């Protein structure tokens, strides 16, 4: 081989090597960004759930309006199915009931065993809900399995489907 064709072959090998290294680096950065985005989405969903269950600094109406999507399908633990407007109407009508029952405190809520699974702009959030009710005569804890389906629209996660199942006391 003459010198010119050897240089051309080496130059071509160098180009191929550089291109492959570039593609490898690009793939690595895309993978890292994807994992970072997933971690960020899981963190956002965990915070959203925690704030919804425990944050008593904002009104119930504001919390529920933000948490539930307009097209929500909610199946309650007693087998009723309803949408967001039913929840909002219940909150708007609850003011009258709270004034008459001063001895009954609203329940406090917490979540255990939270499992968040991401599928692009869709997430499944499953957890055990603990509702702790205290009044002047007794304290009662109720446990529920909850599963919510969330969609990320306009960079905002909201629940579009919800299933609550009361865990029987054994």
ZAPAVEX-63117 format. One record per residue (C-alpha): residue in one letter; x, y, z; residue number from 0. Coordinates in steps of 0.2 Angstrom, whole numbers, plus 5000, padded with zeros to 4 digits. Example, Ala and Ser with C-alpha at 12.3 -4.5 7.8 and 13.67 -1.06 7.14 Angstrom:
+-----+------+------+------+-----+
: res :    X :    Y :    Z :   n :
+-----+------+------+------+-----+
:   a : 5062 : 4978 : 5039 :   0 :
:   s : 5068 : 4995 : 5036 :   1 :
+-----+------+------+------+-----+
END
This chain:
+-----+------+------+------+-----+
: res :    X :    Y :    Z :   n :
+-----+------+------+------+-----+
:   x : 5000 : 5000 : 5000 :   0 :
:   x : 5006 : 5017 : 4996 :   1 :
:   x : 5007 : 5031 : 5010 :   2 :
:   x : 4992 : 5040 : 5003 :   3 :
:   x : 4980 : 5025 : 5004 :   4 :
:   x : 4987 : 5021 : 5022 :   5 :
:   x : 4983 : 5038 : 5028 :   6 :
:   x : 4966 : 5037 : 5020 :   7 :
:   x : 4963 : 5021 : 5029 :   8 :
:   x : 4969 : 5027 : 5046 :   9 :
:   x : 4959 : 5043 : 5044 :  10 :
:   x : 4943 : 5033 : 5040 :  11 :
:   x : 4947 : 5021 : 5055 :  12 :
:   x : 4949 : 5037 : 5066 :  13 :
:   x : 4933 : 5044 : 5060 :  14 :
:   x : 4923 : 5028 : 5064 :  15 :
:   x : 4931 : 5027 : 5081 :  16 :
:   x : 4927 : 5045 : 5085 :  17 :
:   x : 4909 : 5043 : 5079 :  18 :
:   x : 4906 : 5028 : 5089 :  19 :
:   x : 4914 : 5036 : 5105 :  20 :
:   x : 4902 : 5051 : 5102 :  21 :
:   x : 4887 : 5040 : 5100 :  22 :
:   x : 4892 : 5031 : 5116 :  23 :
:   x : 4894 : 5047 : 5125 :  24 :
:   x : 4877 : 5053 : 5119 :  25 :
:   x : 4868 : 5037 : 5124 :  26 :
:   x : 4876 : 5038 : 5141 :  27 :
:   x : 4870 : 5056 : 5143 :  28 :
:   x : 4852 : 5052 : 5137 :  29 :
:   x : 4852 : 5037 : 5149 :  30 :
:   x : 4858 : 5048 : 5164 :  31 :
:   x : 4845 : 5062 : 5160 :  32 :
:   x : 4831 : 5049 : 5158 :  33 :
:   x : 4835 : 5041 : 5175 :  34 :
:   x : 4836 : 5059 : 5183 :  35 :
:   x : 4819 : 5063 : 5175 :  36 :
:   x : 4812 : 5047 : 5182 :  37 :
:   x : 4819 : 5051 : 5199 :  38 :
:   x : 4812 : 5068 : 5199 :  39 :
:   x : 4795 : 5062 : 5194 :  40 :
:   x : 4795 : 5049 : 5208 :  41 :
:   x : 4800 : 5063 : 5220 :  42 :
:   x : 4786 : 5075 : 5214 :  43 :
:   x : 4773 : 5061 : 5216 :  44 :
:   x : 4779 : 5057 : 5233 :  45 :
:   x : 4778 : 5075 : 5238 :  46 :
:   x : 4761 : 5077 : 5230 :  47 :
:   x : 4754 : 5063 : 5240 :  48 :
:   x : 4762 : 5068 : 5256 :  49 :
:   x : 4756 : 5086 : 5255 :  50 :
:   x : 4739 : 5080 : 5250 :  51 :
:   x : 4737 : 5068 : 5265 :  52 :
:   x : 4746 : 5079 : 5279 :  53 :
:   x : 4747 : 5097 : 5274 :  54 :
:   x : 4733 : 5106 : 5284 :  55 :
:   x : 4740 : 5123 : 5280 :  56 :
:   x : 4730 : 5125 : 5264 :  57 :
:   x : 4711 : 5123 : 5262 :  58 :
:   x : 4703 : 5106 : 5258 :  59 :
:   x : 4696 : 5114 : 5243 :  60 :
:   x : 4713 : 5120 : 5236 :  61 :
:   x : 4721 : 5103 : 5240 :  62 :
:   x : 4707 : 5093 : 5231 :  63 :
:   x : 4706 : 5105 : 5217 :  64 :
:   x : 4725 : 5103 : 5213 :  65 :
:   x : 4726 : 5084 : 5217 :  66 :
:   x : 4711 : 5077 : 5207 :  67 :
:   x : 4710 : 5079 : 5188 :  68 :
:   x : 4694 : 5086 : 5180 :  69 :
:   x : 4691 : 5069 : 5172 :  70 :
:   x : 4694 : 5059 : 5188 :  71 :
:   x : 4685 : 5042 : 5191 :  72 :
:   x : 4685 : 5037 : 5209 :  73 :
:   x : 4679 : 5021 : 5216 :  74 :
:   x : 4677 : 5022 : 5235 :  75 :
:   x : 4679 : 5008 : 5248 :  76 :
:   x : 4661 : 5006 : 5249 :  77 :
:   x : 4658 : 5003 : 5231 :  78 :
:   x : 4652 : 5021 : 5225 :  79 :
:   x : 4659 : 5028 : 5209 :  80 :
:   x : 4660 : 5047 : 5206 :  81 :
:   x : 4671 : 5061 : 5199 :  82 :
:   x : 4680 : 5076 : 5205 :  83 :
:   x : 4664 : 5087 : 5206 :  84 :
:   x : 4656 : 5076 : 5219 :  85 :
:   x : 4672 : 5078 : 5230 :  86 :
:   x : 4672 : 5097 : 5228 :  87 :
:   x : 4653 : 5098 : 5231 :  88 :
:   x : 4656 : 5087 : 5247 :  89 :
:   x : 4669 : 5099 : 5253 :  90 :
:   x : 4658 : 5114 : 5249 :  91 :
:   x : 4644 : 5107 : 5259 :  92 :
:   x : 4655 : 5101 : 5274 :  93 :
:   x : 4655 : 5117 : 5283 :  94 :
:   x : 4638 : 5115 : 5290 :  95 :
:   x : 4642 : 5098 : 5297 :  96 :
:   x : 4658 : 5103 : 5305 :  97 :
:   x : 4650 : 5117 : 5315 :  98 :
:   x : 4638 : 5105 : 5323 :  99 :
:   x : 4651 : 5091 : 5328 : 100 :
:   x : 4664 : 5101 : 5338 : 101 :
:   x : 4669 : 5085 : 5348 : 102 :
:   x : 4674 : 5076 : 5332 : 103 :
:   x : 4691 : 5080 : 5325 : 104 :
:   x : 4694 : 5077 : 5307 : 105 :
:   x : 4705 : 5062 : 5304 : 106 :
:   x : 4724 : 5063 : 5301 : 107 :
:   x : 4730 : 5053 : 5286 : 108 :
:   x : 4747 : 5045 : 5283 : 109 :
:   x : 4754 : 5033 : 5269 : 110 :
:   x : 4764 : 5017 : 5272 : 111 :
:   x : 4772 : 5006 : 5259 : 112 :
:   x : 4771 : 5018 : 5245 : 113 :
:   x : 4775 : 5010 : 5228 : 114 :
:   x : 4777 : 5023 : 5213 : 115 :
:   x : 4779 : 5015 : 5196 : 116 :
:   x : 4782 : 5027 : 5181 : 117 :
:   x : 4777 : 5024 : 5163 : 118 :
:   x : 4781 : 5039 : 5154 : 119 :
:   x : 4768 : 5053 : 5158 : 120 :
:   x : 4758 : 5040 : 5167 : 121 :
:   x : 4761 : 5034 : 5185 : 122 :
:   x : 4753 : 5021 : 5197 : 123 :
:   x : 4754 : 5025 : 5215 : 124 :
:   x : 4749 : 5012 : 5227 : 125 :
:   x : 4750 : 5013 : 5246 : 126 :
:   x : 4742 : 5009 : 5263 : 127 :
:   x : 4732 : 5023 : 5269 : 128 :
:   x : 4730 : 5025 : 5288 : 129 :
:   x : 4715 : 5036 : 5294 : 130 :
:   x : 4717 : 5040 : 5312 : 131 :
:   x : 4701 : 5048 : 5320 : 132 :
:   x : 4701 : 5054 : 5338 : 133 :
:   x : 4686 : 5061 : 5347 : 134 :
:   x : 4682 : 5064 : 5365 : 135 :
:   x : 4678 : 5046 : 5369 : 136 :
:   x : 4689 : 5035 : 5358 : 137 :
:   x : 4703 : 5034 : 5345 : 138 :
:   x : 4700 : 5024 : 5329 : 139 :
:   x : 4712 : 5019 : 5315 : 140 :
:   x : 4706 : 5013 : 5299 : 141 :
:   x : 4717 : 5005 : 5285 : 142 :
:   x : 4714 : 5006 : 5266 : 143 :
:   x : 4724 : 5000 : 5251 : 144 :
:   x : 4724 : 5014 : 5239 : 145 :
:   x : 4729 : 5014 : 5221 : 146 :
:   x : 4730 : 5030 : 5210 : 147 :
:   x : 4733 : 5032 : 5192 : 148 :
:   x : 4741 : 5049 : 5188 : 149 :
:   x : 4744 : 5058 : 5172 : 150 :
:   x : 4757 : 5072 : 5169 : 151 :
:   x : 4749 : 5086 : 5159 : 152 :
:   x : 4756 : 5103 : 5157 : 153 :
:   x : 4770 : 5098 : 5169 : 154 :
:   x : 4758 : 5094 : 5183 : 155 :
:   x : 4754 : 5077 : 5190 : 156 :
:   x : 4735 : 5074 : 5194 : 157 :
:   x : 4725 : 5058 : 5199 : 158 :
:   x : 4714 : 5053 : 5185 : 159 :
:   x : 4708 : 5036 : 5193 : 160 :
:   x : 4707 : 5031 : 5211 : 161 :
:   x : 4703 : 5014 : 5220 : 162 :
:   x : 4701 : 5013 : 5238 : 163 :
:   x : 4698 : 4997 : 5247 : 164 :
:   x : 4695 : 4996 : 5266 : 165 :
:   x : 4706 : 4983 : 5274 : 166 :
:   x : 4696 : 4972 : 5286 : 167 :
:   x : 4700 : 4972 : 5304 : 168 :
:   x : 4706 : 4955 : 5309 : 169 :
+-----+------+------+------+-----+
END
